[in-house]
Amino acid sequence: MAVISQNPGYISTTTSSAAADPLLPWLWSIEKALIHETTSDFDELLSNCIKSFSNDPRYKNDVRFLKIWFLHMDRSSDYESVFREMEKNKICSSNCSLYEWYALFLEAKGKLIEAYFIYHLGISRNAEPIGRLKKAQVLFLERVSDIVTIGSVQKVGVLLENGGTYINPWLISTTKKLLQEMNDQILKYEGYYASNKPYKGKVALSTLQKSARNKTVEIGGYKYQIKGCAGQGGFAQVFKAHVDGNLDDVVALKIQKPAFPWEFYMYRLLDMRIPESERMNFGFAHRVHLYSDYSILVSDYLAHGTLQDAITSNLVTNVAMEEELSIYYTIEMLRILETLHDAAIIHGDFKPDNLMIRYSRDLLEDKDSFYECSGSWKEQGLCLVDWGRGIDLRLFPDDAKLMGDCRTSGFRCIEMQENKPWTFQVDTYGLCVIVHMMLHKSYMEIEKRPSPGGGYVYQPKTHLKRYMQVDLWKNLFMKLLNTSPTEDHKSLLRNLRHSFQDYMCSNPQLIKKLKQLLVKQKNSLCSA
């Protein structure tokens, strides 16, 4: 089924001259070909049109050009590569039509899981008009509900293929099934409050999207005075709030529709599995209030901004982050993943927006404390938050292979790009992207390069500058982009961390400069 009907009226003609609108003559030619059904040269006509205007900024957000792409997709034997090209060229990436039409295209082919994730992708990007896209997703879910209810393999997120178990841990049906199985256990968690009724507070939660500041929301016997919006996504908003009028008791309220209890489960899992000495690196949830229509997660509020803020502050002056700072944050990220993965937990959305910066209240101490991460250095670092995509590996069979696509542009690991199973790579690839952003001020693109021992290896396309610690960074990218399933993952991360720590502690001037840079960064971010 074509998403776009081959009807001569689907492309509107215009009185604009071809000189002012170079795409117009192509639209006339395509319209003529559709009317007269001259299909022999039609594919070539579509292909040439796309080649001519893919890099033209005038047509990046032109729905007429988007329709040409979908005509091309409908006639292609490899529609997935066509969509990847559309993504690469950012064709209407902020327009909901891209996601709505492609999801319909996939639905017509019976690719229901893929269609669902396309709706989710568009909503997560706030594609406009967002209301239309959300309504389209609801209608889609209604259309496929009968199919899912019948008991297809998509319902439980498990596929059997060549004797192996393939699981998409991010399907709603997968998390729902797991939560149902653990319901008795979750009910006992401290801070878990559930109701099967809709939220009926004096302040409607839906009104917070437009105006939230200084509104007071009453939830579970607590009064939260909203002080501002701290973050927003396609399904949730995060607010800074004071509790019961206490200016010293500041929390983050994550209000989500529909209700989403999985993140609270992940936070309690962290409480149980992460050693106390490392717990401050992973965020903390106080409680969750679940209603039939909303969930409100109450967690610690961290006021010093994110690693993304730190990277962006450098972009303002068009300079990359200083290498000493980049090395420091790389050490912190390696430490976080080393601890997390050893606990059989995957974050699943490892990006700079989800890494909050922690600053020590005291003066940072000598290099020995730095290496051991003790004293004031212990209070300094990063804190990984937003656990909605977290994965508990112990809930799945030992031989299970994880499939599924995070659909986060720029953070899809190599295995996702090549439709292969993955585990910890979803996090370690994210780490590599963040390092690339710190060093080069841009997202990472990868390429295959011949390996001295035969075969090939994956490496970033952008070359390191000569003045950088090239061997350190090369080793990091080589090891994390080309991991072996048989390699000791914990030792890999620990050895990489030690290599960066050894370098920093090899010269007292490096630690001295790092401390100065951290003070400068804190003054900059905290005064913004």
Solvent accessible surface area in square Angstrom, and as a share of the most:
residue,aa,sasa,rsa
1,M,148,0.66
2,A,31,0.24
3,V,28,0.16
4,I,15,0.07
5,S,74,0.48
6,Q,89,0.40
7,N,78,0.40
8,P,58,0.37
9,G,62,0.59
10,Y,30,0.11
11,I,7,0.03
12,S,79,0.51
13,T,84,0.49
14,T,50,0.29
15,T,146,0.85
16,S,52,0.34
17,S,64,0.41
18,A,42,0.33
19,A,94,0.73
20,A,75,0.58
21,D,17,0.09
22,P,39,0.25
23,L,0,0.00
24,L,1,0.00
25,P,49,0.31
26,W,68,0.24
27,L,1,0.01
28,W,106,0.37
29,S,50,0.32
30,I,0,0.00
31,E,28,0.13
32,K,130,0.55
33,A,12,0.09
34,L,18,0.09
35,I,91,0.46
36,H,116,0.52
37,E,134,0.60
38,T,73,0.43
39,T,79,0.46
40,S,106,0.68
41,D,98,0.51
42,F,4,0.02
43,D,71,0.37
44,E,108,0.48
45,L,39,0.20
46,L,1,0.00
47,S,32,0.21
48,N,56,0.29
49,C,0,0.00
50,I,15,0.07
51,K,152,0.64
52,S,62,0.40
53,F,13,0.06
54,S,11,0.07
55,N,126,0.64
56,D,25,0.13
57,P,108,0.68
58,R,141,0.51
59,Y,7,0.03
60,K,46,0.20
61,N,104,0.53
62,D,25,0.13
63,V,53,0.31
64,R,57,0.21
65,F,0,0.00
66,L,0,0.00
67,K,46,0.19
68,I,0,0.00
69,W,8,0.03
70,F,3,0.01
71,L,2,0.01
72,H,51,0.23
73,M,0,0.00
74,D,45,0.23
75,R,85,0.31
76,S,35,0.23
77,S,121,0.78
78,D,68,0.35
79,Y,31,0.12
80,E,85,0.38
81,S,34,0.22
82,V,10,0.05
83,F,10,0.04
84,R,119,0.43
85,E,78,0.35
86,M,0,0.00
87,E,48,0.21
88,K,155,0.66
89,N,23,0.12
90,K,133,0.56
91,I,1,0.00
92,C,0,0.00
93,S,33,0.21
94,S,67,0.43
95,N,36,0.19
96,C,0,0.00
97,S,7,0.05
98,L,1,0.00
99,Y,0,0.00
100,E,32,0.14
101,W,43,0.15
102,Y,9,0.03
103,A,0,0.00
104,L,55,0.27
105,F,3,0.01
106,L,4,0.02
107,E,35,0.16
108,A,46,0.35
109,K,96,0.41
110,G,45,0.43
111,K,81,0.35
112,L,23,0.11
113,I,35,0.18
114,E,60,0.27
115,A,0,0.00
116,Y,24,0.09
117,F,9,0.04
118,I,0,0.00
119,Y,1,0.00
120,H,41,0.18
121,L,6,0.03
122,G,0,0.00
123,I,0,0.00
124,S,53,0.34
125,R,71,0.26
126,N,63,0.32
127,A,0,0.00
128,E,101,0.45
129,P,69,0.43
130,I,42,0.22
131,G,47,0.45
132,R,106,0.39
133,L,0,0.00
134,K,75,0.32
135,K,134,0.57
136,A,12,0.09
137,Q,15,0.07
138,V,77,0.45
139,L,80,0.40
140,F,3,0.01
141,L,75,0.37
142,E,110,0.49
143,R,112,0.41
144,V,10,0.06
145,S,51,0.33
146,D,105,0.54
147,I,79,0.40
148,V,48,0.28
149,T,101,0.59
150,I,148,0.75
151,G,48,0.46
152,S,34,0.22
153,V,77,0.44
154,Q,50,0.22
155,K,88,0.37
156,V,50,0.29
157,G,3,0.03
158,V,44,0.25
159,L,73,0.36
160,L,143,0.71
161,E,92,0.41
162,N,149,0.76
163,G,80,0.77
164,G,11,0.11
165,T,22,0.13
166,Y,35,0.13
167,I,5,0.03
168,N,17,0.09
169,P,7,0.04
170,W,25,0.09
171,L,11,0.05
172,I,96,0.49
173,S,29,0.19
174,T,4,0.02
175,T,17,0.10
176,K,120,0.51
177,K,80,0.34
178,L,15,0.07
179,L,26,0.13
180,Q,116,0.52
181,E,113,0.51
182,M,21,0.09
183,N,65,0.33
184,D,105,0.55
185,Q,82,0.36
186,I,8,0.04
187,L,97,0.48
188,K,171,0.72
189,Y,27,0.10
190,E,149,0.67
191,G,9,0.09
192,Y,35,0.13
193,Y,113,0.43
194,A,62,0.48
195,S,47,0.30
196,N,133,0.68
197,K,140,0.59
198,P,59,0.37
199,Y,25,0.09
200,K,171,0.72
201,G,27,0.26
202,K,191,0.81
203,V,35,0.20
204,A,50,0.39
205,L,8,0.04
206,S,63,0.41
207,T,57,0.33
208,L,4,0.02
209,Q,117,0.52
210,K,195,0.83
211,S,65,0.42
212,A,12,0.09
213,R,158,0.57
214,N,85,0.44
215,K,63,0.27
216,T,57,0.33
217,V,1,0.00
218,E,80,0.36
219,I,1,0.01
220,G,52,0.50
221,G,81,0.78
222,Y,73,0.28
223,K,107,0.45
224,Y,0,0.00
225,Q,59,0.26
226,I,0,0.00
227,K,44,0.19
228,G,20,0.19
229,C,73,0.44
230,A,57,0.44
231,G,29,0.28
232,Q,114,0.51
233,G,33,0.31
234,G,8,0.08
235,F,51,0.21
236,A,14,0.11
237,Q,17,0.08
238,V,39,0.23
239,F,2,0.01
240,K,65,0.27
241,A,0,0.00
242,H,20,0.09
243,V,8,0.05
244,D,86,0.45
245,G,56,0.54
246,N,74,0.38
247,L,126,0.63
248,D,137,0.71
249,D,57,0.29
250,V,44,0.26
251,V,4,0.03
252,A,10,0.08
253,L,0,0.00
254,K,32,0.13
255,I,11,0.06
256,Q,29,0.13
257,K,113,0.48
258,P,90,0.57
259,A,32,0.24
260,F,58,0.24
261,P,35,0.22
262,W,8,0.03
263,E,6,0.03
264,F,1,0.00
265,Y,4,0.02
266,M,0,0.00
267,Y,7,0.03
268,R,21,0.08
269,L,6,0.03
270,L,0,0.00
271,D,53,0.27
272,M,112,0.50
273,R,54,0.20
274,I,8,0.04
275,P,71,0.45
276,E,149,0.67
277,S,65,0.42
278,E,30,0.13
279,R,27,0.10
280,M,73,0.33
281,N,6,0.03
282,F,0,0.00
283,G,10,0.10
284,F,78,0.32
285,A,0,0.00
286,H,62,0.28
287,R,30,0.11
288,V,1,0.01
289,H,6,0.03
290,L,15,0.08
291,Y,41,0.16
292,S,70,0.45
293,D,36,0.19
294,Y,25,0.10
295,S,5,0.03
296,I,0,0.00
297,L,12,0.06
298,V,0,0.00
299,S,16,0.10
300,D,63,0.33
301,Y,63,0.24
302,L,49,0.24
303,A,73,0.57
304,H,57,0.25
305,G,20,0.19
306,T,21,0.12
307,L,0,0.00
308,Q,40,0.18
309,D,61,0.31
310,A,0,0.00
311,I,6,0.03
312,T,58,0.34
313,S,44,0.28
314,N,24,0.12
315,L,74,0.37
316,V,122,0.70
317,T,92,0.53
318,N,110,0.56
319,V,77,0.44
320,A,36,0.28
321,M,9,0.04
322,E,57,0.26
323,E,36,0.16
324,E,23,0.10
325,L,6,0.03
326,S,0,0.00
327,I,1,0.00
328,Y,4,0.01
329,Y,1,0.00
330,T,0,0.00
331,I,1,0.01
332,E,6,0.03
333,M,0,0.00
334,L,0,0.00
335,R,21,0.08
336,I,2,0.01
337,L,0,0.00
338,E,16,0.07
339,T,21,0.12
340,L,0,0.00
341,H,9,0.04
342,D,82,0.43
343,A,9,0.07
344,A,20,0.15
345,I,0,0.00
346,I,0,0.00
347,H,0,0.00
348,G,1,0.01
349,D,25,0.13
350,F,5,0.02
351,K,45,0.19
352,P,1,0.01
353,D,69,0.36
354,N,8,0.04
355,L,0,0.00
356,M,32,0.14
357,I,2,0.01
358,R,31,0.11
359,Y,18,0.07
360,S,9,0.06
361,R,229,0.83
362,D,92,0.48
363,L,162,0.81
364,L,24,0.12
365,E,80,0.36
366,D,84,0.44
367,K,79,0.34
368,D,87,0.45
369,S,17,0.11
370,F,7,0.03
371,Y,74,0.28
372,E,123,0.55
373,C,13,0.08
374,S,41,0.27
375,G,46,0.44
376,S,5,0.03
377,W,5,0.02
378,K,49,0.21
379,E,80,0.36
380,Q,6,0.03
381,G,0,0.00
382,L,0,0.00
383,C,4,0.02
384,L,0,0.00
385,V,31,0.18
386,D,48,0.25
387,W,0,0.00
388,G,18,0.18
389,R,41,0.15
390,G,3,0.03
391,I,3,0.02
392,D,2,0.01
393,L,40,0.20
394,R,151,0.55
395,L,53,0.26
396,F,25,0.10
397,P,75,0.47
398,D,157,0.82
399,D,90,0.46
400,A,19,0.15
401,K,81,0.34
402,L,4,0.02
403,M,39,0.17
404,G,22,0.21
405,D,20,0.11
406,C,8,0.05
407,R,49,0.18
408,T,31,0.18
409,S,72,0.47
410,G,31,0.30
411,F,18,0.07
412,R,58,0.21
413,C,1,0.00
414,I,13,0.07
415,E,34,0.15
416,M,11,0.05
417,Q,72,0.32
418,E,61,0.27
419,N,120,0.62
420,K,98,0.41
421,P,50,0.32
422,W,5,0.02
423,T,53,0.31
424,F,41,0.17
425,Q,42,0.19
426,V,6,0.03
427,D,0,0.00
428,T,1,0.01
429,Y,9,0.04
430,G,1,0.01
431,L,0,0.00
432,C,0,0.00
433,V,0,0.00
434,I,0,0.00
435,V,0,0.00
436,H,1,0.01
437,M,12,0.05
438,M,1,0.00
439,L,7,0.03
440,H,21,0.09
441,K,71,0.30
442,S,52,0.34
443,Y,118,0.45
444,M,9,0.04
445,E,107,0.48
446,I,31,0.16
447,E,60,0.27
448,K,109,0.46
449,R,61,0.22
450,P,120,0.75
451,S,27,0.17
452,P,147,0.93
453,G,80,0.77
454,G,49,0.47
455,G,61,0.59
456,Y,111,0.42
457,V,26,0.15
458,Y,26,0.10
459,Q,14,0.06
460,P,9,0.06
461,K,95,0.40
462,T,58,0.34
463,H,132,0.59
464,L,36,0.18
465,K,94,0.40
466,R,237,0.86
467,Y,169,0.64
468,M,17,0.07
469,Q,59,0.26
470,V,42,0.24
471,D,119,0.62
472,L,28,0.14
473,W,0,0.00
474,K,108,0.46
475,N,52,0.27
476,L,0,0.00
477,F,4,0.02
478,M,74,0.33
479,K,80,0.34
480,L,6,0.03
481,L,11,0.05
482,N,47,0.24
483,T,40,0.23
484,S,52,0.34
485,P,140,0.88
486,T,132,0.76
487,E,73,0.33
488,D,86,0.45
489,H,37,0.17
490,K,79,0.34
491,S,26,0.17
492,L,11,0.06
493,L,0,0.00
494,R,78,0.29
495,N,89,0.46
496,L,4,0.02
497,R,27,0.10
498,H,58,0.26
499,S,32,0.21
500,F,0,0.00
501,Q,0,0.00
502,D,77,0.40
503,Y,55,0.21
504,M,0,0.00
505,C,23,0.14
506,S,81,0.52
507,N,62,0.32
508,P,85,0.53
509,Q,111,0.49
510,L,23,0.12
511,I,6,0.03
512,K,104,0.44
513,K,87,0.37
514,L,0,0.00
515,K,56,0.24
516,Q,104,0.46
517,L,19,0.09
518,L,4,0.02
519,V,83,0.48
520,K,133,0.56
521,Q,16,0.07
522,K,66,0.28
523,N,95,0.48
524,S,58,0.37
525,L,25,0.13
526,C,62,0.37
527,S,91,0.59
528,A,121,0.93
